[in-house]
Amino acid sequence: MSDTSIRSRRPSVRSLPLVAPLRLARPSDMWFKPALSVVVATAIPDLALFAIDRLDLVMYTMAGSLCALYGHNLPYARRARAVAGVVVSMVIGLAISLVVASVTGSTAVLIAVGALLAAGQKTLCDATRIGPPGPVIFTFVTSAALFAPQHLGQVPGHLALTLAAGVISWLVAVGPALVRREGPERRATARALDAAAAYVADPGHRTRHAAAAAVHAAWQSLLAAGRPTPARRALERLVVHAEAALAGGTLGDSPAGPAAAPAPVPAPASGVGPGLLRAWAGQTRARGPVPTPPPAPGTSQELFGIDAERTARRAGSRRDARRALLRGLAPGSPLLPIGARTLIGCALAGYVSQAVGVGRPYWAIVTAASLYQANVTLSWNRALQRTLGNLLGVLVFAAVLPVSRTGPPALIGCCLFFGFAAEALITRNYWLGSIAVTPMALLVLEFGGTYPAGELIGDRVLDTVIGAATGMLAAMLVTNRRAAGRLEKALAATDQARAHAVHVLAAPRPTPADLDDARRRLTGSLVELREADDTAAGEWWQRALPQEQVLAAEQAGHRTLAATATRQGLIAPAQENGAV
């Protein structure tokens, strides 16, 4: 039964968690890369300015140095373009702020411009999917620059400093390609192998979705990496094994059959168990040669298919990226209500901060901007994390301030330490990283002159509370009913992708490229469907969601993926449960 009128009855207002958002997670497998990159990219311009006794210009070089935080999950070919785009965007945003700061001293106007910039940065970052860390770095820099004393004649020099530091960040971001050209693809492949092993060891909806997303991300990384090399060929064969393990656990009814739950098997039909998958993941992640496993069934057809897709993408990748950006900004996009929340929340935070007499309302703007995630529930989680982290962070600042004031080297050292600590801790939980981000942001003010510690701490605490409260108020009042529309579009796209796969399967002799394209298209649509469902599920003031249809589409889609993999030879034909 697949009636579109079937919908779950969910309340418009959902309960908000208090403890779960504060739990610590395992650190990212690459936390040290952005941490080390931002330290190197910051240290070089800081030491140069120290040598010429112009540490008062650190704010402008830091804007470029922070660009080194971006792109670490991307292959180097794409990373070079992405970080260059980040640097250019940073310079443009900073130029707007500096020019506005030069021509007006009206706090009301500065707050309005800061809110507009924050909303634009949030929408563009979400549309391009650049991040982590996403738009908060841009907002931090541009909002602070709005309230920095400025003359028009100084603007070109300050922008030149930012651009020079941005060039250093670009070199730091892409430099490791000279040493380990396939590093990002190796990490993506290792994650896919680990996720597939977790699914084989504990089959279930959660582990299956995590494995599908990781395998999909690994293929996207390999497709974007450039021409195939021997190491990338070995990585592709490993991803084929991960995919075979995932498909071997989703054997169920035929692709055109009823939406019964799939019947996971304890081990993949390829015969590769979780222990071997994890061993390959460890070797792939290490610095040694990429492991060369025995070819999984259908490997040659799979690699033929990915070569065909790579050729097709090379011709239209930039055009497709522009189209994706335009779709994200077009009327009706689900990103626009989040941008509206950012605009209203940041403006409200800035004006309330001004009304209570805080001297630096941009802190409230940045706090509000940092809250906005995909839905209200996630924004609430971030509000808790940001508030706790900032309040603990000001205590850390109070403790280290006397040390930082012993001299410029100590101040530079403290900023570098907290920059490293922030990236080292933030993957465990945002609040933990905020404990390091807060003193670093406060210490940056010390480069331009000293301020009373009590004033800095009081303003930061007050702005944190104001920004979090007004930001959440805007998130709750500005509805995003388009989240349900995005879910319905994702559901329709999944149905179309599955129908296309079934049509390819029904052909007498489908080509490997057609099978591969159909399977990858269906995998991408299932990943998007799960993301859209999770987003809509955490949104307030939402119409009832078609949960039964989503579940049926996922189950049928996974069975079709298994049938496609069987046809390609990735897994052996199953005899149980009527699988094709």
Disulfide bonds with the S-S distance in Angstrom:
none
